[in-house]
Amino acid sequence: MSIHEHECHTFRGELFNLRALRGQVLLIVNVASRCGFTPQLGELERLYRRHRDRGFTVLAFPCNQFARQSPETALDFCAFSSTRYGVTFPVMEKVKVNGRNAHPLFVELKRQAPGLLRTGVIKWNFTKFLVARDGRVIERFSPRRHGAELLQALEQALDEDFRL
């Protein structure tokens, strides 16, 4: 199943049309509010603002599976990220990224980019998946890789020719 065909919901529980993002480069991230990596929200927002006019979108999915570092609702996470880090990119529903209740989108992301030792497991908050305009996962980035480290891969993905 293509990345764009998965059913997702916004932080308010409204259906989100991933198909409408076909043709855009996506960075899909599991996020948390009480993590040492949480300041990456500001970096992600700067990347988003700098490249959104070229067809780039960040999708943030709050997740509480790692040391319970995002205990709030998705709505509260959205308010927190907007107030604290100026986030304007889409904040989605709160999800699980591992286990048998993992969101199907993350199951597919992990299938396409299984990560270290090909285990597929997401090991922590702020794991990032860079998705090409055609919906294939280009690269998976560990939580420690951020900011300028993403920039080269992102710009290369934005430069790829794509026809709908």
N, C-alpha and C positions, 0 to 999 in steps of 0.2 A: 504494500500500500504506500502511495506517495505521502510525503510529509504534509502536503497541502490537503489531503483528504481526511485527515483526522479531525474529529469533533473536539473543539475546545470551547471554553467559556471565559468570559471576562471576570474580573474581580467582583463584579456585581451579579454573576451567575447568568449573564446573557450569552446566548450563542455567539461565537466569534467565527467569522468566515475566513478560515485559513486559505481557501481557494482564491480569495481576493488578493492575496499576497504573492500569488504565482507571478514570477517576473521580477520579484524583489530578492535581494540578498538578505538573509535573516541571521540573526545571532540569537539563539534560544538558550536561556540561562535559568538554572534553578537557583533561586535567591533566598536570602534569609536576613532578618533585621538585627540579629544579635550575634553576628559572626565577625571574626577578625577581618574577613574579606568584604564586609558590608560597604566600606567606602568605595568599592569598585562600582557601586551604583552611580556615583558621580562621574567616574570615568566612562562608564557605559553611556550615560546621558550625553557627555561631550562627543563621543564617537557618533552617537545617533544624530545629534544636531549638525555635526560637521558633514555627514554623509547621507542624510535622509533624502535630500533633493536628487541624489544619484540613484535612489531606489534601494535604500537600506532601512531595515527595521529591527529593533531589538524587541524580543518578547521575553518578559520576566515571569517566571512561575514560582511563587512562594512555595517553600517546602520545609516541613518541620521534621524530617527524618534524621537529621544529623544533630545530635546533642540538643534536640528541642530548641533550636536557635531561631525559630520563627513561630512562636506559639499563637500569635494574633490571627485574626481572620484575614482573608485576602483584602477585604475592604479597608481594614485598619493598616495592613501593610502598604496599600496604595497611598493612603493618607500620609503615613510615615515617610515613604520614599519621595513623595512629592514635596513635602514640607522640608525634610532634612537634606535631600540631595537634588531637588528640582526636577525629578523624573517626570518626563512627558511621554516617554515611549509606553506601549501597552503593558499594563500589569494584568496578568491573567489569574485564573482560578488557582487556589492552593491545591497542590498535587503531591502524590508520592511518585518518586522516580525509580525506586527499586522495589523488589518483592512482587508477590503475585497480584497486588493491588496497584502496581505502577501504572501511571497514565499511559495509554496506548501510544501517544506521541513519543514519549520517552523510551518506550520499548523499541520503537522504530529507529529513533536516533541512536540508541545503543547498538542496535543490530547493524546499522550502517557504519558506525564508528565505535567499535567495542572498547577502545582504550588500552591501557597498559596490560600486557599479558593476555589481551583479548578476552578478558573476563566479562566485559560488558557492564559491570557494576559501576555506578557512579559513587565515588568515594567521599565526596564532600560537597558543601554548598559552593555555588559559583563555578560549576563545571559548565563550559560553554560549547555549543555546537554551531559552527558556521555552515550555513545552508546556502547552496547556489540558487540562482534564479529558477532553475528547473526542478528544484526540490531535493537534490541529492546532497548528502552531507559531505562537505569538503574536508573539514577538519574538526577534531575534538580538542579542546584546550582545557588543561587542568586548572583548578582554581588559582594556582600561583601564576599562571600566564595571563596577563591582562595589559591594558593600555597599549603602549607602543608595540608590544609583542604581537598584538592582534592586527595591528595596522597594515602590515605588508600583505598578509593573507586576505584581509578585508578589501584592500584596494585592488588586489589581483582579481578577486571575485567580482568586484564592481566593474572591472574592465572587460570581463568575459562577454562575448557577444551572445545574445539570447534572442530567439524568435518564439513568440507565443504560437 
